[in-house]
Amino acid sequence: MNFVTNPIDGLRIAYHRAGTGPAVVMIHGSALSHAVWREFGYVRDLAADHTVIALDLRGHGRSGKPHAQAAYRMELFVADVLTVLDQLEIDRADYLGYSLGGRIGFALADAYPERVMKFISAAGAPGNQPGAFDRIFFPGCIQTLESGDLQAFLATWQAFSGQTLDPVTRAAFATNDGPALAAYMCQSEREPGVPDSRLAGFIPPTLLLVGSEDSQRLGAAEQVRATVPRASLHVIPGATHADLLSRPEALSAVRAFLSNP
C-alpha cells in the first residue's frame, strides 16, 4: 500500500497501484476496502492495459478512521480521490465506483468534470435517502456499529438478507472500525447529493451498472439514465446489491465500456 495525506484535514489515505496504461480509479462501497477489486478479479483484468488505482476510503481499510461525523463530508471524500491523482501526477482518469464509490463519483464528476474521462456507477446513485442503510443492511445497523461489535453487525446483516456473505465481504468488514462507520453513515444521510438540475449537464460518458434484484438502486439508475445525456444502463439479471461485483457479467460490462473508444 501507498499513502497520501489530504491537505484539507491531514487524514492519511491508503491506495494501491498496479499496471500501466490509461488510468482508472476504483472506489469501493460502504464498510468494504480496496481488496474487493483484487479479490473479484478487477485489478488482474484491468491492470493488463490500465494503470489501476484502488483507494481505501476514509473510515475504511488502512486509511484514517476518524469518529467525527463532519470528517465524512462528501467534499472530503472527493478531495481524497483528487489528492491521490495529484500525487501520481494524473490529470484525468476513468472512474469505477461501487455503491458509496458511485455516489462519490457523481460528486467528483459534477464538481471536477475535467478530471473524469469515463464514469461507471455500479449500484450507485447521485444521492442517499434517509434510512438507506437500514434498507441495505438491517434496521438499527448504525446503532450496532456504534457499539463496535462488527461480528454482531455481520450476523444480523446475514440473517436480515437471508444470504450467506461471501468471504471477501466478511474479510473486508473485519478490518473496519464500527464507530467510524457509524459516523460516516450518519453524515451520509445528511448529504444532499447531486440534484437533477446538475445531472442534466453531466459531461462524462456514463455506464449505470446494477442488478435486477437491487430495486432501490435500479430505480435510481433508471432516473439517472433519463436525466444524464450520455448515460447507458446495463442490468445484470439476478444480481443483488451485495453480489453485483462478484458477477462475471459485471466485470465484462466494465471491460467493454472502458475499451470502447
N, C-alpha and C positions, 0 to 999 in steps of 0.2 A: 504493500500500500504506500501511496504518497500522500502528503498532507499540505494544505494551504491554510492561510488564516484570512478569514473575511475581515477586511479593513473597517467595516462599519461597527462591528461589535466584538472583534477579536476572537471569534469562535473558530476552532480548528475543524477543518473539513477533510475527510479522507476520500481518496479516489484511486481507482485502478485504471491503468492504461495498457492497451495491447494493440498489436497490429500496426500497419502503415496504410496510408491512402487517405481519401476524404474522411473527415471527422464525423462521427456520430456519438452523441451524448445519450446515455441511457440512465433513466431515473426510475427507481423502484417505487412501490406503493407503501402505504401505512404499515409500520411495525415490521418491515422487511429490511433488506440491505442489498448492496450491490451483488451479493453472492447469488441471488436468484437468476441473474442474467448468465452467469457462468454455469450454474447447475442445470438450467433448462436449454443450454446449447447456443444461446445468442452470441456470447463472446467468441466461442470457437468458430461459428459460422461467419459472423460479420467481420472478424479480425482478419479473415483471409484477404480482404481487399479494402478494409477501412481501418482508420485509427479509432478504436473503440475506447470511450471514456465513460466509466461507470462510477457514480458517486455513492457514498453513504450520506444520505440527507442528515441535516442537523437533527439530533434526537434519536438517531438510528445508527446501528452498526458500530464503527470505530470513530465516528465523528463525535464532536462535543454534544453533551446531553443536558442542557440547562433545564431547570424546573420552572422557570418563569414563563407564563403564557405569552407575554409580549415578545419573547425570543423566537416565536414561531409565526411572526407576521409574514405574509406572502412575499413582501418585498425583500425580506432577508433570505428566504429560500431562493428567490431569483438571483439575488446578489451572490449566493454561494456558487451557483452554476457559472455565472459570469466570472467570478474570481478564479475558478479552475480553468476556464477557457483562456483567460488573460495570462495566467501562469504558464500555460502551454503555448502561448502566442498564436491562438486560433481565433481568427476574426469571425468566421461563420461555420456553422456545423448543422448537420441533420440532427433531429431530436426525436427520441423514442421515450415516452413516459407511460408507466402503468399506474392507473388509479390516481393516487396523490401525485405521482410523477406527471400524469397527463394534465392535471389541474395546474401544476407549476408551469408546464409547457405552454398552456394557453396564456398564462400571465406573462411569461417571458416573451413569447412571440407578439403579444399585444404591445408590450412596453418597448421591446427592442427588436422590431421585425428585421432589422439589418443583420442580426446575429444568427437568424434561423433560416436554413435553406428549405428543408422539408420537415414536416411535423407529423408524427404519429401519436395519436392518443389511444392507448389500449385500455379500455374500460375506464376512461377518464371523463371529465366533464369540466366546463368552464367555471363552475362554482359548486358549492356544497349546500345541501339543505339541512336545516336544524333537525337533529335526530338521525342523521345519516349513518353515524357509526353504530347506533343501536340497531339499525336495519341491516347493516353489512355484517356486524359481528353478533351482538346479542343485547337485549335491553339491560342497561346498567353497566355496560362494558367499561365506561370511563371510571366509574367508582371502583370497579375491580382492579383496574390498572393503578389507581391512586393508592391502593393497599400494597402494591408492589408484588403481588402474588401472580407471576406470569403463568405458572402451571395451572392455577385455577382459571385464569383467563382462557388458556388453550383448551382445557377440558370443557368449560362451559360453551365456548365457541363451537367446538366439535359437536357437542350434544345439541346445540340450538340449530346448527346447519344440517345435522343428520348425515354429515360426510366425514370420512377419515382424512385428516390433514396429511398432506404429503410430507416426507422427511425434510425436504428443502425448506418448506414454510415453517415447520416446527423449529428447525435449527436456527433460522433467521430470527424468529421471535425470541428465542432463548438468549440472544445477545443483547436484548434491549433492556431499558430501564423503565419500569412501569410508570412512576410519577412523571417522567419526561414525556412519555407517550400521552399520558392524560392531559398534560399541559398543552401539547400540540393539538390534540383533538378539541379541547375547549376553545382554543384560539381559532382553529379552522372553522368551527361552526359560526364564528362571528365575521369571517372574511366575506366581502361582498361578491367576489368573483368577477369575471369579465362579462359585462352586460351585452345583450343582443345588439345594441346600437354600435358597440365596438367590434363585435364579431362580424358585422356586415362589411367592415373594411379590413378583415383579416387577410394578410398577404400570403403567407407560405402555402404551397400545395399541402393539403392535409388529408391523412388517412384516419378514419374513425374505425377502430377495430374493437369488436365487442362480441360477447357470447349471446346466443339466442335465449339462454336461461337467466340472463342478468337484466331483468326487466327495467330496473331503475336506470341503469346506465344505457340500455338500449334506447329508452325513451329520450334520454338526454342527447344521445348521438344522432337520433333522427331529427331532433330540433336543431342541432348544430349543422347537420347537412343541409337543412332548409335555409340556414342563415349565412353560412360561410360560403363565399363564391367558389372556392377551389377545393371543396371537400368531397370525398367519396366515402362510402360506408361499406365495410366488409364484416358480415356477421358469420361467426363460427357456430355451426349447428351443434346444439347440445352443450356448449360451453357455459360455465357459470362465471361469476365474478372471480371466485377464488382460483379456478383451474385454467383460466384463459391462457396464461403464459406457457403452461405446460403442454398445450396442444400443438402438435407439429404443424397444423394448418396455420396457426398464428405466426410462427416463425417464417413459414413460406410466404405469407402475405406481407410481412415486414420486408423480407428479402426482395420480393418482386417490386414493391413500391420504391424502395431505395435504389433499385437497379434501373428503374425507368428513367429515361432522360427527362 
